[in-house]
Amino acid sequence: MSNDTPLLKKIDQVINSDEFTLPVFSDVALKVRKLLKNKDYAVKDIEKIICSDQTLTSEVLRVANSPFYSGIAQVNSIQNAAVRLGGQQLADLVMIASERNRYSAADKEINHFLGKLWKHAVGTALASQWLAKKLKYPDMVNKAFMSGLIHDIGILAIFKATDHLKQVENLQIPMDLILGIIDSTHSMYGYKLAKQWNLPESYCEIIKEHHSDTFDQSNIPLTIVRLSDLCCNKIGIDIYEPAIFDLSSTPEAANLGVNEVMVAELEIMLEDTLKI
């Protein structure tokens, strides 16, 4: 292929076809988050919901014992995880575990990049959550986490569509070409998917604007996700090569009042948590 136009048209056809679906979230994960809105929830209720899905239960325990939660002692049951982590952190873990299953492909090269993309999604979610807490926006903590986790669903869709084309049409597609298309179109595809899934407009806006040259600096969740996304790239948690820049000098950091010390703390948190 001499240029990306034929491939882009094929990707667009796949993503817009009736056969192409990307489920939004696990029903189990959503039920857990809904339960936590009731302050009188019981640990046994969380355990019952999670254990209704044996595959998810295994994945939750695997993630709970992974480097993501390296400070936690060995977790051998959902009840144990709930006690050690607390309800909200367990809900986040369930969301991370349920999302992991979507980031896979038949093509080995794409599957490798999807592993990087999942790590980037988790890193952005954790960084966004950390910033919302650190900057004292308690009402935005959950939104920041979720927005960080799903901000690059457009990349996931493009990789999935490309994997489909490789398998069905036996196309040989250079990764540089795929990454070029991702760079220019993933926010648009992500926004379209978010609208189709009827996600709240605030989430759609973050997905659409997280790479825009100009952005609404009064939108704190968007600014947090943008800064978290940049931080993950800077320290190598991304599908792209890390860029060299001063994170504390970005418009996002200035708008949030994030200084060099807080940037260093954020980078250390991510490096320790994700074991880079």
C-alpha positions as CSV (number, residue, x, y, z in Angstrom):
1,M,0.0,0.0,0.0
2,S,1.5,3.3,-1.1
3,N,-0.6,5.5,1.2
4,D,-3.0,5.2,4.0
5,T,-6.2,6.1,2.1
6,P,-7.3,2.6,1.0
7,L,-6.5,1.2,4.4
8,L,-8.4,4.0,6.2
9,K,-11.4,3.3,4.0
10,K,-11.3,-0.4,4.9
11,I,-10.9,0.4,8.6
12,D,-13.9,2.7,8.4
13,Q,-16.0,0.1,6.7
14,V,-15.1,-2.5,9.4
15,I,-15.8,-0.2,12.3
16,N,-19.1,0.9,10.9
17,S,-20.3,-2.6,9.9
18,D,-23.0,-4.3,11.9
19,E,-20.6,-7.2,12.6
20,F,-18.1,-5.0,14.4
21,T,-18.8,-4.6,18.1
22,L,-16.8,-3.4,21.1
23,P,-18.7,-4.0,24.3
24,V,-18.5,-1.0,26.6
25,F,-18.1,-2.4,30.0
26,S,-18.6,-5.7,31.8
27,D,-22.1,-5.9,33.4
28,V,-20.4,-7.2,36.6
29,A,-18.1,-4.2,36.8
30,L,-21.0,-1.8,36.3
31,K,-23.0,-3.6,39.0
32,V,-20.2,-3.3,41.5
33,R,-19.8,0.4,40.8
34,K,-23.5,0.9,41.2
35,L,-23.5,-1.0,44.5
36,L,-20.8,1.3,45.9
37,K,-23.1,4.3,45.4
38,N,-25.0,2.9,48.3
39,K,-22.9,3.7,51.4
40,D,-24.5,0.8,53.3
41,Y,-23.2,-1.9,50.9
42,A,-21.8,-5.1,52.4
43,V,-18.6,-6.8,51.3
44,K,-20.5,-10.0,50.8
45,D,-22.7,-8.3,48.2
46,I,-19.6,-7.2,46.2
47,E,-18.2,-10.7,46.5
48,K,-21.5,-12.3,45.3
49,I,-21.6,-10.0,42.2
50,I,-18.0,-10.6,41.2
51,C,-18.1,-14.4,41.8
52,S,-21.1,-14.7,39.4
53,D,-18.5,-14.5,36.6
54,Q,-15.9,-17.2,37.1
55,T,-13.6,-15.9,34.3
56,L,-13.7,-12.3,35.8
57,T,-13.1,-13.7,39.3
58,S,-9.9,-15.4,38.1
59,E,-8.7,-12.2,36.3
60,V,-9.5,-10.0,39.4
61,L,-7.4,-12.3,41.6
62,R,-4.6,-12.3,39.0
63,V,-4.5,-8.5,38.8
64,A,-4.8,-8.2,42.5
65,N,-1.6,-10.2,42.8
66,S,0.2,-8.5,40.0
67,P,2.7,-5.6,40.1
68,F,-0.2,-3.2,39.7
69,Y,-1.0,-3.8,43.4
70,S,2.5,-4.9,44.5
71,G,2.1,-3.4,47.9
72,I,-0.7,-5.7,48.8
73,A,-0.1,-9.1,50.5
74,Q,-1.1,-12.2,48.6
75,V,-4.8,-12.2,47.8
76,N,-6.5,-15.6,47.4
77,S,-10.2,-14.7,47.4
78,I,-12.5,-11.9,46.4
79,Q,-13.5,-11.5,50.1
80,N,-9.8,-11.2,50.9
81,A,-9.3,-8.6,48.2
82,A,-12.3,-6.6,49.4
83,V,-11.0,-6.5,52.9
84,R,-7.5,-5.6,51.9
85,L,-8.3,-3.1,49.1
86,G,-11.6,-1.6,50.2
87,G,-14.8,-1.4,48.1
88,Q,-13.8,1.5,45.8
89,Q,-10.3,0.2,45.0
90,L,-11.8,-3.3,44.4
91,A,-14.3,-1.8,42.0
92,D,-11.5,-0.1,40.1
93,L,-9.6,-3.4,40.0
94,V,-12.7,-5.2,38.6
95,M,-13.0,-2.6,35.9
96,I,-9.3,-3.0,35.0
97,A,-9.6,-6.8,35.0
98,S,-12.8,-6.7,32.9
99,E,-11.2,-4.3,30.4
100,R,-8.1,-6.5,30.0
101,N,-10.0,-9.2,28.0
102,R,-10.7,-6.7,25.2
103,Y,-7.1,-5.9,24.5
104,S,-6.1,-9.0,22.5
105,A,-5.7,-9.8,18.8
106,A,-4.9,-12.8,16.6
107,D,-2.1,-11.0,14.9
108,K,1.0,-11.2,17.1
109,E,2.3,-7.7,16.3
110,I,-1.1,-6.1,17.0
111,N,-1.5,-8.2,20.1
112,H,1.9,-6.9,21.3
113,F,0.7,-3.3,20.8
114,L,-2.6,-4.0,22.4
115,G,-0.7,-5.1,25.5
116,K,1.1,-1.7,25.5
117,L,-2.3,0.1,24.9
118,W,-3.9,-1.6,27.9
119,K,-1.0,-0.7,30.1
120,H,-1.3,2.9,28.8
121,A,-5.1,2.9,29.6
122,V,-4.5,1.6,33.1
123,G,-1.6,4.0,33.7
124,T,-3.7,7.0,32.5
125,A,-6.6,5.9,34.7
126,L,-4.4,5.5,37.8
127,A,-2.6,8.8,37.1
128,S,-5.9,10.6,36.6
129,Q,-7.3,9.2,39.8
130,W,-4.2,10.1,41.7
131,L,-4.3,13.7,40.4
132,A,-8.0,14.2,41.3
133,K,-7.2,13.1,44.8
134,K,-4.0,15.1,45.1
135,L,-5.6,18.2,43.7
136,K,-8.6,17.8,46.1
137,Y,-11.3,17.1,43.6
138,P,-13.1,14.3,45.5
139,D,-16.2,14.5,43.4
140,M,-14.1,13.9,40.2
141,V,-12.1,10.9,41.4
142,N,-14.3,8.2,39.8
143,K,-14.9,10.2,36.6
144,A,-11.1,10.8,36.3
145,F,-10.4,7.1,36.7
146,M,-13.0,6.0,34.2
147,S,-12.1,8.7,31.7
148,G,-8.5,7.8,31.8
149,L,-9.4,4.1,31.3
150,I,-11.5,4.7,28.2
151,H,-9.9,7.8,26.6
152,D,-8.2,5.8,23.9
153,I,-11.0,3.4,22.9
154,G,-10.6,4.8,19.4
155,I,-7.1,3.2,19.2
156,L,-8.6,-0.1,20.4
157,A,-11.2,0.0,17.7
158,I,-8.6,0.7,15.0
159,F,-6.3,-2.1,16.1
160,K,-9.3,-4.5,16.3
161,A,-10.5,-3.5,12.8
162,T,-6.9,-3.9,11.4
163,D,-6.6,-7.3,13.1
164,H,-9.8,-8.3,11.4
165,L,-8.5,-7.1,8.0
166,K,-5.3,-9.0,8.4
167,Q,-7.1,-12.2,9.3
168,V,-10.0,-12.0,6.8
169,E,-8.3,-10.3,3.8
170,N,-4.8,-11.5,4.6
171,L,-3.4,-8.0,4.2
172,Q,0.2,-7.2,5.0
173,I,0.0,-3.9,6.8
174,P,3.1,-2.1,8.1
175,M,2.7,-1.1,11.8
176,D,4.0,2.4,10.9
177,L,1.0,2.8,8.6
178,I,-1.4,1.7,11.3
179,L,0.2,4.0,13.9
180,G,-0.1,6.9,11.4
181,I,-3.8,6.3,11.0
182,I,-4.2,6.0,14.7
183,D,-2.4,9.3,15.3
184,S,-4.8,11.2,13.0
185,T,-8.1,9.5,13.5
186,H,-8.4,7.7,16.9
187,S,-10.0,10.6,18.8
188,M,-12.7,10.9,16.1
189,Y,-13.4,7.1,16.1
190,G,-13.4,7.0,19.9
191,Y,-15.9,9.9,20.1
192,K,-18.2,8.3,17.5
193,L,-18.2,5.0,19.5
194,A,-18.8,6.8,22.8
195,K,-21.8,8.5,21.3
196,Q,-23.1,5.3,19.9
197,W,-22.8,3.7,23.3
198,N,-24.7,6.7,24.8
199,L,-22.0,7.5,27.2
200,P,-22.5,10.7,29.2
201,E,-21.4,13.8,27.1
202,S,-18.7,14.6,29.6
203,Y,-16.9,11.3,28.8
204,C,-17.5,11.8,25.0
205,E,-15.9,15.2,25.2
206,I,-12.8,13.9,27.0
207,I,-12.4,11.2,24.4
208,K,-12.8,13.7,21.6
209,E,-10.6,16.5,23.0
210,H,-7.7,14.7,24.8
211,H,-5.3,15.5,22.0
212,S,-6.7,18.7,20.6
213,D,-4.3,21.6,20.1
214,T,-6.7,23.9,22.1
215,F,-9.0,22.7,24.9
216,D,-11.4,24.0,27.5
217,Q,-9.1,24.7,30.4
218,S,-12.1,25.0,32.7
219,N,-12.9,21.3,32.1
220,I,-10.9,19.9,35.0
221,P,-11.5,16.1,34.2
222,L,-10.3,16.7,30.6
223,T,-7.2,18.6,31.8
224,I,-6.4,15.9,34.3
225,V,-6.7,13.1,31.6
226,R,-4.6,15.1,29.2
227,L,-1.8,15.6,31.7
228,S,-2.0,11.9,32.8
229,D,-1.8,10.9,29.1
230,L,1.3,13.0,28.6
231,C,2.9,11.7,31.8
232,C,2.4,8.1,30.6
233,N,4.0,8.8,27.3
234,K,6.9,10.7,28.9
235,I,7.9,7.7,31.1
236,G,7.3,5.1,28.4
237,I,3.8,3.8,29.1
238,D,2.4,4.1,25.6
239,I,2.2,2.6,22.1
240,Y,4.5,5.4,20.9
241,E,8.1,6.1,21.8
242,P,8.5,8.4,24.8
243,A,8.8,12.1,24.1
244,I,11.3,14.3,25.9
245,F,9.7,17.4,27.5
246,D,9.1,19.2,30.8
247,L,5.7,18.0,32.0
248,S,5.4,20.7,34.6
249,S,5.7,23.3,31.9
250,T,2.7,22.1,29.9
251,P,-0.5,24.1,29.7
252,E,-2.3,21.3,31.5
253,A,0.1,21.4,34.5
254,A,-0.1,25.2,34.7
255,N,-3.9,25.1,34.6
256,L,-4.1,22.5,37.4
257,G,-1.3,24.1,39.5
258,V,0.9,21.0,39.2
259,N,4.5,21.8,39.9
260,E,7.8,19.9,39.4
261,V,7.5,18.2,42.8
262,M,4.0,16.9,42.1
263,V,5.1,15.7,38.6
264,A,8.0,13.8,40.2
265,E,5.6,12.2,42.7
266,L,3.2,11.2,39.9
267,E,6.0,9.7,37.8
268,I,7.3,7.7,40.8
269,M,3.8,6.5,41.6
270,L,3.3,5.2,38.1
271,E,6.8,3.7,37.8
272,D,6.4,1.8,41.1
273,T,2.8,0.8,40.4
274,L,3.4,-0.4,36.8
275,K,6.9,-1.7,37.4
276,I,8.4,-0.1,34.3
